[in-house]
C-alpha cells in the first residue's frame, strides 16, 4: 500500500512528484493475481447498476471488458 501511495496516488495529486505506472512499480505478476478478483467485482457492480448507465457506456463496459 505504501509503495502504491508514494509512487502512483500522491504524484497524481502533487504535480512536483514524478508519477509511475502501477505495472512498473509492482510488476505484472501482482497485477495478474488481483485482476481476476477485481474484474469480477467490477462486472458485478456494472451489472447491478446497468439500468442507471447510458446505453453506449453499458455496451462498452459489458462487451469490451477484457476477459
C-alpha positions as CSV (number, residue, x, y, z in Angstrom):
1,X,0.0,0.0,0.0
2,X,2.8,2.4,0.9
3,X,4.5,1.8,-2.5
4,X,1.3,2.4,-4.4
5,X,0.6,5.5,-2.3
6,X,4.1,7.0,-2.8
7,X,4.6,6.2,-6.4
8,X,1.1,6.2,-8.0
9,X,-1.5,8.0,-6.0
10,X,0.2,11.0,-4.3
11,X,2.0,12.1,-7.5
12,X,-1.4,12.3,-9.2
13,X,-2.3,14.9,-6.6
14,X,1.0,16.7,-6.5
15,X,2.5,17.9,-9.8
16,X,6.0,18.2,-8.4
17,X,6.4,14.4,-7.9
18,X,7.0,12.1,-10.9
19,X,4.1,9.6,-11.4
20,X,4.8,6.0,-12.1
21,X,2.7,3.4,-13.8
22,X,1.4,0.6,-11.5
23,X,2.8,-2.1,-13.7
24,X,6.3,-0.6,-13.3
25,X,6.1,-0.4,-9.6
26,X,4.5,-3.8,-8.8
27,X,5.2,-5.9,-11.9
28,X,2.8,-7.9,-13.9
29,X,2.7,-10.9,-11.5
30,X,0.9,-9.0,-8.8
31,X,-1.5,-7.4,-11.2
32,X,-2.3,-10.8,-12.8
33,X,-3.0,-12.2,-9.3
34,X,-5.5,-9.4,-8.4
35,X,-7.1,-8.9,-11.8
36,X,-9.5,-11.8,-11.7
37,X,-11.0,-10.7,-8.4
38,X,-11.1,-7.1,-9.4
39,X,-12.7,-7.9,-12.7
40,X,-15.4,-10.0,-11.0
41,X,-16.2,-7.2,-8.5
42,X,-16.3,-4.5,-11.3
43,X,-18.6,-6.6,-13.5
44,X,-20.9,-7.3,-10.6
45,X,-21.1,-3.6,-9.9
46,X,-21.8,-2.7,-13.5
47,X,-24.4,-5.4,-13.8
48,X,-26.2,-4.1,-10.6
49,X,-26.2,-0.6,-12.0
50,X,-26.7,-1.3,-15.7
51,X,-30.2,0.3,-15.7
52,X,-28.7,3.6,-14.5
53,X,-26.0,3.7,-17.2
54,X,-26.3,5.3,-20.5
55,X,-26.7,2.7,-23.3
56,X,-23.4,3.5,-25.0
57,X,-21.4,3.1,-21.8
58,X,-23.3,0.0,-20.9
59,X,-22.4,-1.6,-24.2
60,X,-18.8,-0.6,-23.9
61,X,-18.3,-1.9,-20.4
62,X,-20.2,-5.2,-20.6
63,X,-19.0,-6.3,-24.1
64,X,-15.4,-4.9,-24.3
65,X,-14.1,-5.5,-20.8
66,X,-11.0,-7.8,-21.1
67,X,-11.5,-11.4,-20.3
